[in-house]
Amino acid sequence: MAITTLEQIFDENRGHECPDPHCVAMSALADLPTRFGHFSIVAFAERGGPEHAALLKGKPWDREDVPVRLHSECLTGDAIGSLRCDCRDQLEASLRFIGDQEHGIVLYLRQEGRGIGLVNKIRAYALQDDGLDTVEANQALGFRDDERDYGVAAHILRLLRVRSIRIITNNPRKIAGLEEHGIRITGRIPLVVPPNEHNVFYLSTKARRSGHYMDLAGYEHLPEQLDRPIVDGMSAAAIAALEDAEDAVEAQEAEEAENGAA
């Protein structure tokens, strides 16, 4: 039987169980009008784990090259508007982009703090206040720099009958992680958010130490790019732009310290 509605997929997977350790079940479905467009929202229950959500635009099932964003939960950024990260900007840019497409998906994954949880993320913030970068802070707490696994995301995409995706990301680990779990990726859409004075070092660290593809010098938000991105993660112009921003922050801090001493 041909699948023509999301309700059919939901009914088909009602009570879904499987031996896969990343198994999730579709648990609820509703319409969700937003300021970024009209979506369908599907809630997924992970066996013995957190609940996740998928926002669907149009009818992305049984399609190739579906634009997909995997967004990891960030309470401080998404809900409170923290300037220490770019999470809220990335989420809103992704929703805006998908909202303008005929079909697409945003997965909202409960992976707070790159998988270390809210309490440990705040502890990592305190260590960053003492001078560690985001990678060093996670490692000082006994974690890897990124504890996320993309098996659940892959399982959700399979339940939604997505054939192949164009992933919205700067993170090569997301690409590798999904491919490791059998998701076919046909392209990458860069997600470029200009830095602010509070997160420029964080973004620089993600590029330099975690290999994120960032070119802040030459792209608008979410340009289409189907070929492989810059091999080393950043162009010379982007590195220079970040270094200039870091120098400006350091100069401002030095000026404030000098004024305070006076």
N, C-alpha and C positions, 0 to 999 in steps of 0.2 A: 504494500500500500504506500502510495506517495505521501510524503510528509509535507503538508501545506501550512500548518499552524504550529506555534510554539506549544499550544495546549496538547497537541498530539504527541510531541516529544515528551512533555511532562507526564502524560498518561502512560506512555510507553515505558518510562523509567520510574514510575511510582513504586516505592519499596525496593529500589535497586540495591542489590548486594553483590559483592564480588570479593575474591581472595586478595586482590591488589591492596597493599598497605596504604596506598593513596586513594582508596575508594571513597567516593562521596555520593550522596544521594540528593536528587532534586527534592526540596522540601516545601517550597512555596513559590507562587507565581502571581505577579500583578502588573498593571500598567503603572508607569512612573513618569508623569510630565515633569520636566525640569527646565531651568532657565537656559540649558544647553540644547534642548530638544526633547522630543517625546521618545521615551525608552520603555522597554519591558524589563522588569527586574525579576531575577530568579535567585532564590536563596538555596544554598547547598549546605548540608550537614556532613561534616567530616567525622568518620567513626572515631570516637574517643578524642576528638580534636575540636578546633574552633569552627565557626560557621563562616561561610564565604558568600559573595554575591557576584552575579554577572548582570551587567546592563547591556541589553541588546537593542541595536538600532536596525529597523527593517527586518529582513528574513535572512540571517547569515548562514543558516544551516544548509548543508549540501552544496556549498559554494567553495570556489577556489579563491586564493589571494584576499582573504577577508582581513581588513585592518583590525588589529587587536592590540590593546594595551593591557599589560599586567601591572596593576598598581598595588603596592604593599601598603597596608594600613599605617598611617602616621597621625596619631592623635594630636600631637603638638603642632604639626603643620597643617593637616587637613581641616581640623576643627577649630584650632585656636589661632592659626595664622602665624606660627613661629617663622622668624626670618633666618633661623639657623640652618634650614635646609631649603630645598626647592620642591618639596613634595606637593604642596597645595597648588603651586603654579603648574607643575606637571600634570596633576589630576585635572585641573580646570582646562588646560590646553588640550588634553586628550579627549575630554568630554565634548569640548567645543568642536574639535576636529571630527570625532566620530558622529556627533550630532549633525554635521553637515554632509555626511556620507549617506549613500543609499542603504548600505548595510555595514555593520561593524559591531565590535564587542569591547567593553571595558570590564575586566575582571578585577574585583576589589577583594584582595587576599589579606587575611588576618595574620600578617607577618610583621608585626610591630618591631621597629628597631632592627631591620634586616634579620629578623628571626630571633632576636634575643629577648623580646618582651619589653613592656613599658618601663618596669622598674629598673632593669639593667640598662635601658637606653638613657634614662635620667642619670644613672651612675656614670655612664660613658660621657654624658654632657659635662658632669662635674670634672672628670679627668681631662676633658678637652679645655675646660676653663683653666686648668693647671698647666696647659701647654702641649698635651698630646694631640695628635691628629685623630681622625675618626677611626682609622685602621688600628693605630696603636692603642686607643682607648678600649676597643673591643678585645684586643689581644691581652691587655692588662687585666681584663675581667675573666680571662680564661676561655674566650670564644675565638672562633675564626673571624676574619673581618666581615664575612657574610655567611650567616647560618641558614639562609633560605634554601628550600628545595622546591622544584617546580613540577614534581609529580602530580600534586593535587590539581594544579592549573592545567596540566596536560589531560588529566582525567576529565575535568570539566569541559574542556574543548571537545573531547571525543563524545561526551554525552550530548553536547550541543550539535554534533554531526558536522563539525567544521572540517573541511578537506585539507585546506592549506591556509597559511596566514602570512600577512605582511605585518611584522611586529613593530610596534611603536616603542622604541627604546634606544638608549645610549649604552646599555650594559651588555657586553658580550657574553656574560655568564647566563643571562636569561635566554639568549639564543642557544647556547650550548646545552643548557639545562632542559629546554623544551625538546630540542632535537634528540637528546639522550633518552627522552621518554616517548619518542616516536612521532612528535609533531613535525610536519613538513613546513619549513619556512621558506617562502619564495622571495622575500625582500625585507628590508629594514627601513623604517621611517624615523629619521632622527627627531629627537624631542629637545629642542634648544630653548632654554629659559635663561635670560640674562642674569648674571649674578648681582647680589647686593653686597654691601660692605660686611654683613654678618655671615654670609655663606660662601664668599669667594674662596676662602682657604679650603673649605669643605669640598667645593666643586673641583678645585685644583687637585686635592688629594684623591678624589674619585678617578680623575683622569690619569694622574701620575702613578698611583699605587694600585688601583683596581682595574685599570685598563679601559675605563669608559671612553666611548667615542664622543669627543666634544670639540666643536669648532665654533667658538662663540664669536668669531670675527666675521663670518660670512654668510650665516643662515638666518632666515626668519623662522618663526615657529613652525614645526612640523613640515618641512619641505619634503616632497617625494624623492626618494632615493632608493632605487632597486638594486644598484650595484653594491659591492662591498665597500664599507667605509674606510677611512684613513687607517692604514695598518697600525701605526704606532699610537693611535688614539687621538692625537691632536696635531694640527698643522702648526707650522712655525708662527704664523700670524696669530693663531689662537693662544699659543703659549705666551707670546709677547703681550697679548691683551690681558691674560690672567696675571702675568707678572706686573704689568702696569697697574692693574687694579689692586694687587697685593701691596705694591709700593705706596700707592695712595693711602691705603688703610694704615700701613705702618707710619707714614708721615703724619697722618691725622692723629694717631695714638701718641706719637712722640710730641707733637705740638700740644696736645691736651695735657700730657705729663709735665711738659715744661711750664705751661701756664699754671698748672696746679702747684708746682714747686715754687713758682714765683709768688 
